[in-house]
Amino acid sequence: GYAALADWGSNTTSDTKKLVEQAKADLIAKKVVLFKGPVVDNEGKVRIKEGETGDLGQLLGATDYLVKGATGKIK
């Protein structure tokens, strides 16, 4: 249930709706790689190694860092 969409705007074409619905289905079926290493945090630590892919758990829960180039700190 994590891949929910808001209501369509009145100007949304049927072609756009089809593309978005296909992208949603591909995400659910894990046909899309959301992020791939190397991912380095803003303190220089490698969080996802070269060639590895991040998973939904990392994206939704265990991401306790900012990526390289971001400023600030996680509390």
ZAMARMI-474363 format. One record per residue (C-alpha): x, y, z; residue in three letters; residue number from 1. Coordinates in steps of 0.02 Angstrom, whole numbers, always signed. Example, Ala and Ser with C-alpha at 12.3 -4.5 7.8 and 13.67 -1.06 7.14 Angstrom:
# residues 2
<<+615, -225, +390>, "Ala", 1>
<<+684, -53, +357>, "Ser", 2>
***
This chain:
# residues 75
<<+0, +0, +0>, "Gly", 1>
<<+150, +117, -4>, "Tyr", 2>
<<+125, +166, -187>, "Ala", 3>
<<-29, +274, -177>, "Ala", 4>
<<-71, +415, -296>, "Leu", 5>
<<-171, +572, -270>, "Ala", 6>
<<-324, +608, -375>, "Asp", 7>
<<-291, +656, -556>, "Trp", 8>
<<-300, +838, -603>, "Gly", 9>
<<-432, +889, -730>, "Ser", 10>
<<-299, +921, -863>, "Asn", 11>
<<-216, +750, -847>, "Thr", 12>
<<-223, +657, -1012>, "Thr", 13>
<<-265, +473, -1027>, "Ser", 14>
<<-90, +442, -1098>, "Asp", 15>
<<-11, +521, -944>, "Thr", 16>
<<-122, +417, -830>, "Lys", 17>
<<-68, +258, -920>, "Lys", 18>
<<+117, +304, -903>, "Leu", 19>
<<+101, +342, -718>, "Val", 20>
<<+0, +185, -683>, "Glu", 21>
<<+133, +81, -774>, "Gln", 22>
<<+272, +164, -674>, "Ala", 23>
<<+176, +125, -513>, "Lys", 24>
<<+154, -58, -566>, "Ala", 25>
<<+340, -69, -609>, "Asp", 26>
<<+388, +0, -438>, "Leu", 27>
<<+276, -124, -349>, "Ile", 28>
<<+346, -267, -455>, "Ala", 29>
<<+523, -209, -413>, "Lys", 30>
<<+563, -184, -597>, "Lys", 31>
<<+636, -12, -560>, "Val", 32>
<<+799, +23, -468>, "Val", 33>
<<+768, +177, -362>, "Leu", 34>
<<+949, +207, -319>, "Phe", 35>
<<+1113, +120, -354>, "Lys", 36>
<<+1283, +136, -273>, "Gly", 37>
<<+1396, +211, -242>, "Pro", 38>
<<+1298, +317, -120>, "Val", 39>
<<+1407, +422, -6>, "Val", 40>
<<+1341, +522, +141>, "Asp", 41>
<<+1385, +704, +173>, "Asn", 42>
<<+1523, +651, +293>, "Glu", 43>
<<+1611, +542, +164>, "Gly", 44>
<<+1552, +371, +222>, "Lys", 45>
<<+1498, +247, +86>, "Val", 46>
<<+1320, +196, +125>, "Arg", 47>
<<+1285, +90, -28>, "Ile", 48>
<<+1434, +11, -114>, "Lys", 49>
<<+1473, +24, -300>, "Glu", 50>
<<+1357, -89, -399>, "Gly", 51>
<<+1239, -124, -254>, "Glu", 52>
<<+1060, -62, -255>, "Thr", 53>
<<+961, +15, -114>, "Gly", 54>
<<+802, -67, -57>, "Asp", 55>
<<+636, -1, +3>, "Leu", 56>
<<+684, -26, +186>, "Gly", 57>
<<+834, +88, +165>, "Gln", 58>
<<+729, +217, +77>, "Leu", 59>
<<+583, +218, +200>, "Leu", 60>
<<+661, +180, +368>, "Gly", 61>
<<+846, +156, +385>, "Ala", 62>
<<+906, +311, +294>, "Thr", 63>
<<+981, +405, +440>, "Asp", 64>
<<+1102, +511, +339>, "Tyr", 65>
<<+1111, +650, +212>, "Leu", 66>
<<+1190, +617, +44>, "Val", 67>
<<+1350, +694, -21>, "Lys", 68>
<<+1325, +878, -61>, "Gly", 69>
<<+1185, +904, +66>, "Ala", 70>
<<+1220, +1016, +214>, "Thr", 71>
<<+1164, +989, +393>, "Gly", 72>
<<+1154, +842, +512>, "Lys", 73>
<<+1025, +711, +558>, "Ile", 74>
<<+973, +721, +740>, "Lys", 75>
***
